């Protein structure tokens, strides 16, 4: 990370289950992971999947009440991989930081 932190929103260190896959590879099964930190603008998670900076992902997760102030259903995000870093270990686990670009919230059923 550069010396100057460019974050514009508060990050919470919390474990939130999520699913993801590359946007243009809908035939590839979704991978599961859990966030290491999350904000209204993005999420950072660990994975064994190989992803590269700039890749567009579809990410599904339930935004925490601590971030949005209310309970909601699962959200679907289009996200861009902003950075990938090695977290070490023999399993070649990477930390992946994604920036949320667009989101869709399911409509409440009446």
Secondary structure, DSSP 8 states (H G I E B T S, - for coil): --SS----S--B----EEEEEETT-TTS--EEEEEEEE-SSEEEEEESS---TT-EEEEEE---HHHHSS----EEEEEEEEEEEE--TTTT-EEEEEEEEEEEE-----
